[in-house]
Amino acid sequence: MTDPGISVVICVYTEDRWEDILAAVSSVRAQSYPALETLLVVDHNPALKDRLDREYKETGGIRVLANAGPRGLSAGRNTGIAASHGEVIAFLDDDAVAERDWLRHFAEGYADPCVMAVGGRTEPVWASGRRPAWFPEEFDWVVGCTYKGLPPGRVRVRNVLGGNASFRRTAFDAAGGFATGIGRDGDRRPLGCEETELCIRLTRARPDAVLLIDDRAVIHHRVPAPREHFAYFRTRTYAEGLSKALVARSVGAEKGLQSERRYTTRVLPAGVARGLRDALLARPGGAGRAGAIVAGVLTAAGGYVVGSVRARRSGTTFSSAPIPGASTSQEGARARTGSGGGTHE
């Protein structure tokens, strides 16, 4: 594929992020590699949809859509995929802005026909102006950003990170869409991992598929003040454990936890050691960072155990049905059986 047309999907849900949404759209419009179109998918918020319709009614290349599925990020993304026209579909968080060459670096990755997904690097923009001294870089995924431990450069990975990612359209033909019942759902507990589950399904359906992260494809993600506090850190790590339990139920623990084993046995112990060293050298936040890493691991593990038990007891299932209009002839695109709703705390 040369110079693929890229559709950008931005899922939105609240007017509280109005200025962030406008900034995200502006960053897409300023790309050095122009987007084919930008789709704003509104998650069951008619007032926000009406306001966006008015804002962009005279602006070409921008479409405002209502989420056609159940409430939540996964269904919103699936709505955007189904409505898009690009050979590649890119996803940008509604509280992030992309650097000028973001889409250009994505497009370069698809020169190899085996590449099915390309992700990028997400940098935090702290509301306080700088990283809290106690907050370990190894846990930047807590605030939706690239974390310490991911390899640099353009590298092959198990999964891309959903707020800064792109997929070839044929990936959804092979694997179906994002599973509902895993990812975020408005103001509910901050679950995640829907992109992990999709990527594992994709490589099962297409064993030759290559998934990349290119750290030159950069976005800057706003971290609001409440997320700089330990209370959110604890809540988010617990929710990650719940989410990982659902992923393991969907694709099996071997694949669902493959990358996490390396992370917990190599990356995090090194982070604890650095924190303790900094504490001994009287550097700010060293002991806090070491303690936060230990607390994060324990809280995530607790969430995983609780999520696994609840899933077994309730027979929890969720939907990963094909995207409307995509090919359903391949095994990977077949819908899972079940309620399609999943469970949330």
Salt bridges, closest charged atoms under 4 A:
GLU15 OE1 - ARG51 NH1 3.16
ASP20 OD2 - ARG222 NH2 2.70
GLU37 OE1 - ARG63 NH2 2.73
GLU37 OE1 - HIS85 ND1 3.23
ASP43 OD1 - HIS44 NE2 4.00
ASP53 OD2 - LYS49 NZ 2.95
ASP93 OD2 - HIS221 NE2 3.38
ASP94 OD1 - ARG17 NH1 2.62
ASP95 OD2 - ARG17 NH1 3.45
ASP95 OD1 - HIS221 NE2 3.06
GLU99 OE2 - HIS220 NE2 2.74
GLU108 OE1 - HIS105 ND1 3.55
GLU108 OE1 - ARG154 NH2 3.70
GLU108 OE1 - ARG216 NH2 3.26
GLU123 OE2 - ARG121 NE 2.58
GLU138 OE2 - ARG274 NH2 2.34
ASP140 OD2 - ARG131 NH2 2.74
ASP185 OD1 - ARG71 NH1 3.50
ASP185 OD2 - ARG188 NH1 3.33
GLU194 OE2 - ARG77 NH1 2.91
GLU195 OE1 - ARG77 NH1 3.99
GLU197 OE1 - ARG201 NH2 2.79
GLU197 OE2 - ARG336 NH2 3.66
ASP208 OD1 - ARG206 NE 2.99
ASP214 OD2 - ARG154 NE 3.37
ASP214 OD2 - ARG216 NH2 2.77
GLU240 OE1 - ARG236 NH1 3.05
GLU240 OE2 - LYS244 NZ 2.60
GLU260 OE2 - ARG158 NH2 2.87
GLU260 OE2 - LYS244 NZ 3.35
ASP278 OD1 - ARG277 NH2 3.42
ASP278 OD1 - ARG283 NH1 2.99
ASP278 OD2 - ARG289 NH2 2.71
GLU331 OE1 - ARG334 NH1 2.29
GLU345 OE1 - ARG189 NH2 3.58
GLU345 OE2 - ARG310 NH1 1.71
